[in-house]
Amino acid sequence: MPEISEKLTNKIDAVKQVLADITANYQSATLASSYGAEDMVVMDLICKFAPDIEIFTLDTGRLPKETYDVMQEAKVHYGREVTVYFPDANDVEAFVTEQGPNAFYNSVELRKQCCGIRKVKPLKRALAGKQAWLTGMRRSQAVTRSELPVSEYDEGFGLQKFSPLTDWSNGDVWAYIKAFDVPYNKLHDQGVASIGCAPCTRAITAGEDIRAGRWWWENPESKECGLHVKATKLES
């Protein structure tokens, strides 16, 4: 094992235990990977220690080139199948025809409608029949995630949800990536901390919140796409 701090070693061991518990207790579990830094850490640990956990990604049709680059790099690096889910073409065609290709800039409602079509509905398909899903979310990423638990029942999707990196810092994530040569999205080298669709992602400046580059025209409290919003019932 590369030389890493005792603190990070303990955090890695804690994630390995979470993965072992998921494998033991859930017959069908899957990681939702956006190929951001955190998701690459979880993917690396799954491939090494919990290969029975499946992995999928959502291709919204508006991803940056660099995201496709790391998708391909990870496929070669891990030799692992990652299922890709696309939005329904009819939904996209109707939204773009009625509202325009960049309508999400006009209001929070239209932005969430776009996210619903391109991300939430495909996620529902990806999670159908699964007992648990995993994310790379961390508490320190945003005000909307400040009380994020490692494990919680996801009422909206009807299954258990795990965020094994919840108490990791940004420094922990990058220390792991560097120590274990984990493939990562090269947009991170350009100051992009949180990566989503290309038109909704920008670099951040010193002192800004790590999610400040996502939907930067909105208030921080509204900056979730619908994948990780607590709800008793999600709209179809």
C-alpha positions in Angstrom: 0.0 0.0 0.0 1.3 3.5 -0.8 2.4 5.6 2.1 -0.7 7.5 3.4 -1.6 9.0 6.8 -3.1 7.0 9.6 -6.2 9.2 9.5 -6.8 8.3 5.8 -6.0 4.7 6.4 -8.7 4.6 9.0 -11.2 6.3 6.7 -10.4 3.8 4.0 -10.9 0.9 6.4 -14.3 2.4 7.4 -15.4 2.5 3.8 -14.3 -1.1 3.2 -16.4 -2.1 6.2 -19.5 -0.2 4.7 -18.9 -2.0 1.4 -18.6 -5.4 3.2 -21.8 -4.7 5.1 -23.6 -3.8 1.8 -22.4 -6.9 0.1 -23.5 -9.1 3.0 -26.9 -7.6 3.5 -28.2 -6.4 0.1 -28.5 -8.8 -2.8 -28.5 -6.0 -5.4 -26.6 -2.8 -4.8 -25.2 -0.3 -7.3 -23.0 2.8 -7.3 -24.3 5.9 -9.2 -21.1 7.4 -10.7 -20.8 10.8 -12.3 -17.0 10.2 -12.7 -16.3 13.1 -10.4 -13.4 12.7 -7.9 -15.4 11.3 -5.1 -17.2 8.8 -7.3 -13.9 7.6 -8.7 -12.6 6.9 -5.1 -15.7 4.8 -4.4 -15.4 3.1 -7.7 -11.8 2.2 -7.0 -12.6 0.8 -3.6 -15.6 -1.2 -5.1 -13.4 -2.7 -7.8 -10.8 -3.7 -5.3 -12.9 -4.9 -2.3 -16.6 -5.3 -3.3 -16.7 -6.3 -7.0 -20.3 -7.7 -6.6 -21.6 -4.1 -6.3 -22.7 -2.9 -9.7 -21.8 0.5 -11.2 -23.9 2.7 -13.5 -23.7 6.3 -14.8 -26.2 8.7 -16.3 -25.3 10.2 -19.7 -27.5 13.3 -19.9 -26.5 14.1 -23.4 -24.8 17.3 -22.3 -21.7 16.1 -20.5 -18.2 17.7 -21.0 -15.7 15.9 -23.2 -13.5 15.4 -20.2 -16.2 13.3 -18.5 -16.3 11.0 -21.5 -12.5 10.8 -21.5 -12.4 9.6 -17.9 -15.2 7.1 -18.6 -13.0 5.5 -21.3 -9.9 5.7 -19.1 -11.7 4.0 -16.2 -13.0 1.3 -18.4 -9.5 0.5 -19.6 -8.0 0.9 -16.1 -10.5 -1.4 -14.2 -11.8 -3.6 -17.1 -15.2 -3.1 -15.4 -18.6 -2.9 -17.0 -20.5 0.3 -16.2 -24.1 0.5 -17.3 -25.0 3.7 -19.0 -28.5 5.2 -18.8 -29.7 7.9 -21.2 -32.8 10.1 -20.9 -35.9 9.3 -23.0 -35.4 10.9 -26.4 -39.0 12.0 -26.7 -38.8 13.8 -23.3 -35.7 15.7 -24.4 -37.1 16.5 -27.8 -40.3 17.9 -26.3 -38.5 20.0 -23.6 -36.0 21.5 -26.0 -38.7 22.2 -28.7 -41.0 23.9 -26.2 -38.5 25.7 -23.9 -35.2 25.9 -25.9 -31.9 24.2 -25.5 -30.7 26.4 -22.6 -34.0 27.1 -20.8 -32.6 25.9 -17.5 -30.9 29.3 -17.1 -34.3 31.0 -17.0 -35.7 29.7 -13.8 -35.1 27.1 -11.0 -38.3 25.4 -12.1 -37.1 24.9 -15.7 -33.7 23.8 -14.5 -35.3 21.2 -12.3 -37.5 20.1 -15.1 -34.4 19.6 -17.3 -32.7 17.7 -14.5 -35.8 15.6 -14.0 -35.8 14.6 -17.7 -32.1 14.1 -18.1 -31.2 12.7 -14.6 -34.0 11.8 -12.3 -36.1 9.7 -14.7 -33.1 7.7 -15.9 -32.0 7.2 -12.3 -35.4 5.6 -11.5 -34.8 3.1 -14.3 -31.3 2.5 -13.0 -32.5 1.8 -9.4 -35.5 -0.3 -10.4 -35.2 -3.7 -8.6 -32.2 -2.7 -6.6 -32.1 -2.9 -2.8 -29.4 -0.3 -2.2 -27.5 2.4 -4.0 -24.3 4.2 -3.2 -23.1 7.8 -3.9 -19.8 9.7 -3.5 -21.5 12.6 -1.6 -19.7 14.3 1.3 -21.1 16.5 4.1 -18.6 19.4 3.4 -19.6 19.7 -0.3 -22.7 21.9 0.2 -25.2 23.3 2.7 -27.7 20.9 1.4 -25.5 18.0 2.5 -24.3 19.2 5.9 -26.2 16.4 7.8 -25.6 13.6 5.4 -25.5 10.2 7.1 -23.5 7.2 5.9 -26.7 5.2 5.6 -30.4 6.2 5.3 -33.6 4.9 3.8 -34.3 6.8 0.6 -38.1 7.4 0.7 -38.2 8.8 -2.8 -36.7 5.8 -4.5 -37.7 3.2 -2.0 -34.3 1.6 -1.1 -31.3 2.0 1.2 -28.8 4.8 0.3 -25.2 4.8 1.3 -22.7 7.6 1.2 -19.5 6.0 2.5 -17.3 9.1 2.0 -19.7 11.4 4.1 -17.0 12.4 6.6 -14.1 12.7 4.1 -12.6 16.1 3.3 -11.7 17.3 -0.1 -8.0 16.7 0.9 -8.8 13.1 1.8 -10.3 12.5 -1.6 -7.3 13.9 -3.5 -4.8 12.2 -1.2 -6.4 8.9 -2.1 -6.5 9.6 -5.8 -2.8 10.5 -5.9 -1.7 7.6 -3.6 -3.5 5.0 -5.7 -3.2 6.4 -9.2 -7.0 6.6 -9.6 -8.2 8.0 -13.0 -9.9 11.3 -12.6 -11.7 14.0 -14.6 -9.1 16.5 -15.9 -11.6 19.3 -15.5 -10.6 19.1 -11.8 -7.1 20.4 -13.0 -8.9 23.5 -14.4 -10.5 24.5 -11.1 -13.8 22.7 -11.6 -14.6 21.1 -8.2 -18.1 19.6 -8.9 -18.8 18.4 -12.4 -22.2 17.9 -14.0 -23.6 18.9 -17.4 -21.3 21.2 -19.4 -23.6 24.3 -19.5 -24.2 24.0 -15.8 -20.6 23.6 -14.6 -17.8 26.2 -14.2 -14.6 26.5 -12.3 -14.6 28.0 -8.8 -12.3 30.6 -7.3 -10.3 30.5 -4.1 -12.6 30.6 -1.1 -15.8 29.6 -2.9 -17.9 26.6 -1.8 -16.9 23.4 -3.6 -20.4 23.3 -5.3 -20.3 27.0 -6.2 -19.6 26.1 -9.8 -22.8 24.1 -10.2 -25.9 26.1 -11.2 -23.9 29.2 -10.1 -26.8 31.5 -11.0 -29.0 30.0 -8.3 -29.1 30.3 -4.5 -27.1 27.6 -2.6 -30.3 26.2 -1.0 -31.8 25.1 -4.3 -28.7 23.5 -5.8 -29.7 19.9 -6.0 -30.9 18.2 -9.2 -33.5 15.9 -7.7 -31.3 12.9 -7.3 -30.5 13.6 -3.7 -33.5 15.5 -2.4 -35.3 14.1 0.6 -38.9 13.4 -0.4 -41.7 11.0 0.4 -42.7 10.9 -3.2 -40.9 11.9 -6.4 -42.7 13.1 -9.4 -42.5 10.8 -12.4 
